[in-house]
Amino acid sequence: MAYQLPPLPYDYAALEPFIDEATMKLHHDKHHATYVTNLNAAIEKHPELASKSPEDLVKNLASIPSDIQTVVRNNGGGHVNHTMFWTIMKPGGGGEPTGPIADAIAKDFGSFEDFKKLFNETTAKQFGSGWGWLVSEGGKLKVVTTPNQDNPLTQGIYPILGNDVWEHAYYLKYNNRRPEYLAAWWNTVNWDEIGKRFEQATK
Ligand code: MN
């Protein structure tokens, strides 16, 4: 198999009480695993692509053969998005960012609280399934959303952080209360990893 499900970097219950164990188990072992399985099945039809990283597939979607392009968009995107998602959370996470990313957030959004408010409001409004993102574009931080498993990489934009607002990410614990999940999620974020992604996005 060309692509593999990365192990969750912490225990399924490690993000309790903000994200429950049952959600983490389903989300990683079933949802993410299925994206990887479907991506591998598509790549088997075009083995010349198997040497490419999942990020490269998503970045260069337009060059993917048309018979598997949609499958790669949805499942390659799903694989890339979730691989990022597990690493930008950690047990005992949360708090406020420090260093260059904190300075950039203050410069472009006014304050960390203003940034969180904008992110939560924007992402709450994403209709149906999708993701909310913090990106850097033209030297400025922005909050954007994408539908489904689309990743900003396809637009040439490296995402600094993203939160999953598919119902599978929160429905067991939060039911239809997406804003409650969005508010609680900040208690899980891994600012060290997100700071590294900020450096990558802005270099
Ligand atoms: Mn998901």
Residues whose N, C-alpha, C, O or C-beta is under 5 A from the ligand:
A	BS01	MN	D164 W166
